[in-house]
Amino acid sequence: MARLAILEYPDPRLRIRAEPVTKFDAEVQKLVADMLETMYAAPGIGLAATQVNVHKRILVCDVAIEGKQPYCLINPEIVHAEGQTNAEEGCLSVPEFYDYVDRAALIRVKAFDPQGRPFEFQADGLLAVCIQHEMDHLEGKLFVDYLSELKRERLRKKASKKAKRAQHDGSDTHVPSSVPVI
């Protein structure tokens, strides 16, 4: 297994729409394992293949407080959504920034596992939020797209300053938060 580099906003590769997986082979299984290792090491609770510059419809997540209960969804599709929730979100591709986003409170998802077997399940709470967040990545959409233009502009400026600072002194200014980073 290997840790993968996570793209950071405003990298334009985060805007590429992911393609469906058509072959469920050892390459896909290795990518899933690498994505899980990367997500846990970050640390985060979700990661889409787009975030590691692989434009395939694959996401992994694990919202378990204790122990590991990973989910891997390949070619995920929300077949039913209801209700609304407003939760604070963070993102591994948008470090150090958190804000509230409206999402469906309950979803029914169908997908394939890494061996190509179809499955379907219902999710609510943090798992539903995480899946919707990661599915947005597969469409080339970021959680900041739900925010006002003013907030997005402030974030762009902050990201630009951080990139310049990192180039200048090679520092990593990431500060952990109590908000789960999706």
N, C-alpha and C positions, 0 to 999 in steps of 0.2 A: 504494500500500500504506500501511497505517497500523498503528501500534503500539496494541494494545488494553490496557485496564486488566485486571490479573489480580486476581481476588477472593482474599482471604486468610481463612484460618481464624480465627475460627469463623463466618464469614459463612454464614447459613442457605441462601443460594442455591447453595452448593456441594453441598447435599444434594438438589437437584432432579434427578430421573431424566431423562436426555435422551431425546428422541423420535427415531425413525428419520427419515432424510432420504428424501424421496419425489421431490424435483425436483433434478436435477443441472444447475443453471443458472449464469449468471454470478455470481449472489449467493453461491452455495456456493464457486465458484472464488475469488472475492475474499476470502471469509472464510478459506479455506485459506491464501492468500497472506499475509493479515494475521496469522493465527496463527503461521505460520512466522517472519515478521519479529519478532513479539512474543517467540516462544520463543528465537530467536537473540540478541535484544537483552537478554533477562532476566539472564544467559544460562542456558539450560536445555537439556535433551535431549528433552523431551516436553511436550506441552500438549494438554489436552482442551478442547473448545468450552465445556463447563460452567465451566471456570476463567475464561473471559472473558464469562461470563453469557449465553452462547448455548446453549440447551438442545437441541442437535441432536447426533446420534451421529457426531461427527467428532473425530478425533485426529490429531496430527502428532508425529513424532519424528525424531531424527537422533542416532545414537550414534557416528558416525564420528569418530575421533580427528583425522584430518586431512581437510580438504575437507568439502564438504557432500554428504551422501547422505540427503536427506529422504525419509521415508515419510509418506504420507497415507492413513489408513484411514477410510472412511466406512461406517457400519453394520457395524463389525467384529464378528466372532464367532469364538470359539475353538472349533474343531471337534475338537481333540485336545490333550491335555496329559499329560505324563509327567514322572516324576522330581521332585526337590525341590531348591531352592537357597535359601540364606539370604544375602541381600545387604543392605548398608546403603543406605538410600534417603533422599532429600531430596525436597522438593516446592516448586514455585514458589508454591503457595498456603499453604504452611506454612514460611515463611522461617526460617532459622537453626536448624532442628531436623532431626536425622538419627537414624535408628534402623534396626535390622535387621528384615526382614520375610521370611517364608517364601513362596516363589512356586514355580510349576511351572518346572522347568529347561528343558523343551523344549515348545514349543507349535506347533500348526498353526492358522493364522488364515485366514479368508476375509473379504473386504471388497470395497468398491467404490472406484474411484479418483474424482477430482473430475469426470470426464466421465461417470461412471455405468457404467464397465466393471468387471465382476467380476474378481477375481484371488484367488489363494490362495498361501500360502508358509509355510515353516517358519522358526521363530526360536528361538535359544537365547542364553545369556549375557545381556549387558546389554540387548540388543534385546528379548528375551523378557520380562525384568523390566519394562522401560519400557512395553511394550505392555499388560501386565497392570495396571500402575499406572494408566495412562491410561484403560483400560477400566473400572477401578473408579470413576474420576471420572464416567464416563458413567452409572453406576448410583447416583450420589450418595454414593459411599463414598470415604473418604480413607485413606491409608496409616496414619494414627494410629489408625484403628479396629481395627487388628490388635494394638495395644499394650495393656499392662495398664491398668486403670482409674487406678492411681496415676500412671503416666507421662502419661496423657491429662489428668488433673487438673493436673499440674505444667505441662503445655503450655498449658492454658486460662488458667492464672494468668499465665504468661509472655506470652501473646498479649494478654491484657487490660492488663498493665503496659506493653507496647510501644505499644499503641494509645493509652493515656493519655499516655505520654511524647511520642508523635508529635503528638498534639493540642496538647499544651502548648508544645512548642518547634519543631514542624515538621521534626524531624530524621528522617533515614533511617539506621537503625542496622544495615543489612544488612552482614554480614561474609562475604566469599567463602570457600568451602570447597573441599577437594580432592575431595569426594564429588559425583558428577554430580547435578545437581538436575533431577528428572524433572517 
